[in-house]
Amino acid sequence: MNFTPGPWVVTSTPGGWDGVKEKDFGAQICSLNLNNPNNAFLIAAAPDLYEALSDLLAALDAYVGWRNTAAHEPRETAAENKARAALAKAEGR
């Protein structure tokens, strides 16, 4: 992927939260005018969430027997599809 690697952190000013930047080198990810700082924390968590979801799907793919129980297949398949769709959205697909 060509996005700025994490970790990302929320930046603040004396007046409140103002954006998200790359932690180690300070590259600005986005500037925000927020009444709700939780949006900034969600944006800052994006690289970690992307990596965790990618790792989880890779582990799921490696576990061949996970689809063998028909009673669990619909729920797990729906969750897998939702996870893959979220990664595709993050990748601009």
Protein Blocks (a to p, Z undefined) as FASTA:
>chain_A
ZZdcddddddddfkbcfbdcdfklopafbdcddfblklmmmmmmmmmmmmmmmmmmmmmm
mmmmlmmpmklmmmmmmmmmmmmmmmmmmnoZZ
